[in-house]
Amino acid sequence: MKINSEELEETIEPVKKTDLIYGIDDRPPLKEALFAALQHLLAIFVAIITPPLIIAGALKLDLETTGFLVSMALFASGVSTFIQCRRIGPVGAKLLCIQGTSFSFIGPIISAGLAGGLPLIFGACIAAAPIEMVISRTFKYMRSVITPLVSGIVVVLIGLSLIKVGVVSCGGGYGAMDDGTFGSLRNLGVAATVLLSVLFFNRCKNKYLRMSSIVLGLCIGYALAYFLGMVDMAAASSQSLTGFNIPMPFKYGLDLNIPAFIAIGLVYLITAIEATGDVTANSMISGKSIEGESYLKRVSGGVLADGVNSFIAGIFNSFPNSIFAQNNGIIQLTGVASRYVGYYIAGMLVLLGLFPIVGVVFSLMPDPVLGGATLLMFGTVAAAGIRIIASQEINRKATLVLAVSLSLGLGVELMPDILNTAPQAIKGIFSSGITTGGLAAIFANVLIRVKEDKTE
């Protein structure tokens, strides 16, 4: 039997002792593989469909378009997950890595959509995807520029800016602003019910209830909204729920401008850092080494796959794909790290994406239901950024970098009118607090030099 050099290298790589039931290259029996795949699906399903729902709501897209975007998000996630688990050439981490659209992209994508609609969104996502591919090849050099401090600042800004999106949904969405029902007791009551339900299930000792907390909270909120007459079933009757959603490359066309490219490109930089952390954590949990040539190959392949998968997702009318961190916790809970389980997950996601009824059902979800869950999710994004920052030494330089980037980023976010008299090109680039604060953090971290006083 012929063994290629890559297989030989991975065979001789030392594997640390773990409590895993099935390792990376083990093949669990069908019943156990399907059960493990279903648990992963429950944990990441809501996170996959939430970005297209939020973006469609902000852009006031019709039900048919929203449903199609949700279906394509599931389809793209399935294809991307298969590539990560399988590894095609140098593309893929060859670990049990699940992919979907990071919340980090929501803000810049909404800004691009308001400026140029779906063609500009998909054009910018496709054009900026090679940024992450390049980073995967030169990551050891970029780490001196995109430090954990910079990453933490950007993640905090992403979380804080998205909280506004969550609050808008809790109040009833942009449609409620138009008809005067925004912030009504009914909308806020449904959102609060979802939020409290998610918190209740998340604190349960039963691991299955905890993993399904967001799904269960959404189901309770959806049911309550239905009985309160907030679900427009008439809209669903006008949609075709039979047949299949056939993926159509470039269905909405392509467009591009510099501000959208820079804003989305910056998030690609940050997700490359996040992907590295996720692959490292996955390797540790799976008993693989986190140093040496094999580790670098996994990290490089994982980040490269992020870029390639995002490029493919844009072609099929979906948003950038990156590695989800949630499945690392499920690997620990189930003891199953087999990448072959990822094949089942990928197949389930692709199948769900092909049936129109899946997209339509979730597109009918009232904004307050989604807002109650996303408000908590976005808060955890900001909290994750704070944890990254807190893990670093906050010396005088770090304090100055934090002060400059947070003040500029939040300043633009809270008072966007400050750019009213700026040229359109400048306004387009810096109208996003994430972009402004992120660029400020990068340049401040590189340019600020402080001689620390070591005397007591």
Beta strands, then each sheet from edge to edge (+ up, - down):
strand 1: 99-100
strand 2: 322-323
sheet 1: 1+ 2-
end
